[in-house]
Amino acid sequence: MISLKHINIAFDRVVFDDASVIFCSGHVNYLIGESGSGKTTLLNQLGLLSQSHCEYFFDDIQVNQLSIEEKAKVRREKIGYVFQESNLIEGLSVYEHIKFIANFSGYDITHDEIC
C-alpha cells in the first residue's frame, strides 16, 4: 500500500492543500484531471522523482524519512515508472530495455518473464 498524507504543493497557484491519497496493493488506480491539475506532480511524488512535500508511506515504511541512498533503493527495487516523454536508450528494443533495467537493478530476469 502507498499512502501520501498532508500533500502541500504550490507553484504559481496551490495544487494540493493538505490532500491525502491511498493506493492499495493489487488494484489499478487512475489519475484523471484537467491539464495542470497536478497529475504529473503527484506521480513525481509517488515515483520519488521530486522532493517530498508530504508524509509518504510505502508498505509501512515512511519514505520521506529515508536517506537519499535508501530512497534510490526503494525507487530502483519497488517502483516502476513509465515516463510521459520517451526516456529510452536509443537503439535498444523494448525487450532490451527491460533486460537492461532488470540487470541494472540486480535482478536476473528470464526471457519468459519479459515476454
N, C-alpha and C positions, 0 to 999 in steps of 0.2 A: 504494500500500500504506500502511496505517496500522499503526503499531506502538507499543504502550504497554509500557514496561518499569518494573519496580520500583514498581508501584502500591501505595501505602500510604495507606489511608483508614480512619479510625476515628471513630465518633460515640459513642454510649453503649456500643458494642462494636466490635471490629475487623471491618471489612467486607472490606478487602483487605490482605493482609500479604505484601509483596514479590511480588505477582502480575504476570503478563505476558500480553499478548494480541496477536495479529496478525490483521488483516483484509486479505485480498488483493483487489486491484482486480478488478472483473468478476465477483465472486462474491456470492451472497446469504448473509448471516450472520444468525443468530438468537441472541438473548439469552433464555435460558429459566431461570427460577428462581422460588423461592417469594417471596412478598411480603416485602420487607425484606432480600433477599439482595444488593442492590447494583446491580441492572439500571439503574435511573434514574441512580444515582450515576455509573456507568460511561458512560452516554450523555451526561451532562453534561460529563464529561471529554472524550469524543470530540468533542462539539459545541462545545468551548471556551466553555462556559457557566459554568464554575466554575474556581476556582484549580487549577492543575495540581499533582497530588500524585504525579508520575511523570515518566519520560523519555518524551516524546511526539514521534514521528517521523511526518510526513505527507509522502509522496513524497520521502523522504530529507532533509527539512527538519526540524531539531529545533525544534519549535513552541514548547516552553516556554522557549527562549532568545530568542524574538521579543519586540519591544516590544508594548505594548497595541494600538497602531495597526496593526502588522503582523499581529497575531493577528486583529484585526477584519477585515482584508482577506482573510485565509485563510478565516475563517468566512463572510464575505459571498460570496466567489467560488468556494469549493471544497466547502462543507458544506451539505447540505440537511437540514433538521430539521423533523419533524412532531411537534408537542407533544402530550402526553397530554391536556392540557386545551385547550379552544378558545381560542386566542390570535389570533383573526381580527378584522379590522376590520368592525364591524357594518355591514351594508348592502351589502357587496361580495360578489359571487358568487365561486365558486372560480376561474373564468376571470379575473375582475378582480384577485383576489389574486395569481395567478401573473404577470399582466401588470405589476402594481404592483411586486412584488418584483424582477422582471427589470429593469424600468426603473430602480428604485432602485439596483440593483447595476451599472448601466451597460450592460446587455445590451439590444439591440434584438431582441425576440422576435416572431415572426410568429404569426398565428392558427393556421396548420398545425402549428407547433412546440408550441403549447399543447394543441391538440386531438389 
